[in-house]
Amino acid sequence: MVAVAAETEEARLKEIEANLDYSLGVVRRRLEEVIRRKAGSGNSKLCCVCMEGERQVLLMPCRHLCRGCSEDERLKDCPIFRSEIRERMVVYS
């Protein structure tokens, strides 16, 4: 009886995880769409992290530009590609 309950609980957790993965994918696609729209509307100088400030930091190796908010060491991955940020460079324009 206990084994059946554990299997049921595990199946339920897997279902919840799948739903969360799906929802996260929807949110990511919508965010990417908003970013593309803003970039196409002449606001391409907006930060890809906060979508507010002017971009001045180059994330490497993905080469996305963002505002200084990306210099927060808690941000480990590019918000667009989800690739690891290995280096940050200030860009003057």
C-alpha positions, -999 to 999 in steps of 0.1 A, spaced: 0 0 0 28 24 9 47 16 -24 15 24 -44 12 57 -26 48 65 -33 44 57 -70 13 78 -72 31 107 -55 61 104 -78 38 103 -109 20 134 -96 53 152 -90 64 144 -126 31 157 -139 36 190 -120 72 193 -132 60 188 -168 34 215 -164 60 239 -149 84 231 -178 56 238 -203 46 271 -185 82 282 -184 86 276 -221 55 297 -228 69 326 -206 103 324 -224 87 325 -258 66 355 -249 95 373 -234 116 367 -265 86 380 -286 85 412 -265 123 417 -268 121 412 -306 92 437 -309 111 463 -288 142 458 -308 123 462 -340 105 494 -328 137 515 -327 144 507 -290 172 484 -297 194 502 -271 172 488 -243 187 463 -219 179 427 -226 176 420 -188 154 448 -175 141 462 -208 145 498 -193 180 511 -193 204 517 -222 227 487 -229 263 492 -219 276 458 -209 285 431 -234 279 395 -221 303 369 -234 303 345 -252 267 352 -263 274 388 -272 241 402 -259 243 438 -247 226 448 -214 226 475 -188 248 474 -157 222 453 -140 239 423 -155 270 430 -135 252 415 -105 271 383 -99 239 365 -92 231 366 -129 250 336 -141 233 329 -174 223 351 -204 186 360 -201 181 354 -238 201 323 -247 204 309 -211 241 303 -218 267 308 -191 281 343 -188 318 339 -188 328 375 -191 313 410 -190 327 440 -208 317 477 -205 310 492 -240 312 529 -246 290 542 -274 
